[in-house]
Amino acid sequence: MNPTTNPFLARRHIFGVFLAFAAAYFLSALIRAITATLSPTLTQELALSAQDLGLLAGGYFLGFAATQLPLGKWLDKHGPKKVLLAFLVVAVLGCIAFALAQSFMGLWLARVLCGVGVSACLMAPLTGYRRWMAPGAQLRANSWMLMTGSLGMLSSTLPVQWLMPIMGWRAIFAGLAVLVALSMVMIYVLVPVWEKAETDPQDPQLKAIETEEGYGPIWRSAYFWQMAPIGFFCYGGLLALQTLWAAPWMTVVGGYSPLDAATGLFAINLAMLLTFWAWGLVTPRLAKRGILPNQIIAWGQPISFVVLAWIIVSGPQLGDNTAWALSLFCISSTFVSLAQPAVGMAFPSHLAGRALSAYNLVIFGGVFVVQWGIGLGIDLFKSFGWPPVLAFQAAFSVFGLCAVTSYVYFQLANRDNSA
């Protein structure tokens, strides 16, 4: 394929590429979210505090975030296929290590390995899509990749809960290692080899940027920094709640049993799956009409703040409706998911890996901080003698204030058209 004459893959090839990438991302999302379902079992077996639980789940995101900057450079240089296959080897080892771990520290280190191993499962395809697809198709592919991730998270709820009495959590992780290895075979067979992007040799500015191997063009971008705070608190906070704190909120505040909480997580992830499917249908049409991601985020994201405030204030009064309220919060937070492909498209294709990985570092840094921060907040407020429900409400309120502040900054920065 010559990028100057035929920059996009044929439709028949795109389907196979998407299928291979989606299989790996499905498993990465399942591995990421499974701690929410396993949290009651792990808490009981290892006597974990809220802070320990947040740290265990956050270990995944710590490993994930630590690889993002080198990952971006490797993706731009070597391409999605080689990089993703190399990283998935680490994911297989992480799953095996988790299955064999005998202590909290062993579990935590295994989670870090898992985070490292699957850290390219979204960035690799998005980097490829930036080269291989038209802009509207990129938005659709991004949304449908996230839909695939929601399917993985869906599979981490009731299906895992059903398998627990039959297999146990250790055998489940051993099985995940096998499935990740099978996804590697699909990627090896279906994903094309990376080809060097071409730029206009008569444009010295583009030529200078192309030869710069670091993250200078990304860090100098006003648009990147405009989108960073909402990525950190709004997008990171959405994932933090979806993958960890939704289940404890349902059990502690909503009064759910562990099985009811798993059912609630199933409903949340099903709602997210349908939402991202709908975004995949709508976003190409909005792009054709000139409606930009920034506009959509500005219009829709405040809905999530209102829903979160309602959940916090209502607390135990929501009762059996707690899961549906949390589903509504997650749905209304998906407006910010458009920020990620928007950042990728704001840069030339040969910088896509670095731009996407840098922004992913922001997002998953936010996930780690919010997951651990909510756990620290809950334990802190409990140390003041506050009851568990009130401690949860206070910790979630602090998170909500941070998310609103990041949105205010986004709006103020958005007034500067040069950004």
Number of C-alpha atoms within 10 A of each C-alpha: 10 11 14 10 7 10 16 16 17 11 10 8 12 18 12 17 21 19 18 21 26 24 22 29 29 26 25 26 24 23 23 25 27 23 23 25 28 20 22 20 15 18 14 10 11 12 13 18 14 20 18 18 25 25 22 26 29 28 24 29 28 23 23 25 26 17 18 25 20 15 25 27 21 18 27 25 18 14 22 29 22 18 19 27 22 13 21 25 17 17 28 23 17 26 27 21 23 24 22 16 16 11 12 17 11 15 22 22 20 26 29 25 25 31 29 25 27 30 30 29 25 25 27 27 28 27 28 24 27 26 22 20 19 14 18 16 18 25 28 22 24 23 26 23 27 26 26 25 28 29 22 26 30 28 23 27 27 20 14 20 20 13 13 17 9 10 13 14 20 17 17 16 22 19 16 21 22 13 15 22 16 13 21 21 12 17 24 15 12 18 21 18 11 17 14 12 17 14 16 10 9 8 9 11 10 13 14 9 15 18 9 11 13 16 16 11 16 21 13 10 14 13 19 22 17 20 25 25 23 29 29 26 29 32 27 26 28 28 24 27 22 23 25 25 25 23 30 21 23 27 18 15 23 21 18 21 14 19 16 17 26 28 21 25 31 24 19 26 27 18 20 28 25 16 20 25 20 15 24 23 16 15 24 20 13 15 15 11 9 9 13 14 22 17 12 16 21 16 11 14 19 16 15 23 19 13 18 22 17 14 20 20 13 14 20 19 12 19 14 15 14 25 26 16 17 24 24 19 24 25 21 22 25 23 25 22 21 20 21 23 25 20 20 25 17 15 19 16 22 22 28 29 30 30 32 29 29 25 26 25 24 22 27 29 22 28 31 26 22 30 28 23 21 25 23 19 22 24 19 15 18 16 11 9 9 15 12 15 18 17 23 25 21 19 21 25 17 14 19 21 13 18 24 18 15 20 23 14 15 20 17 10 17 17 9 11 7 8 12
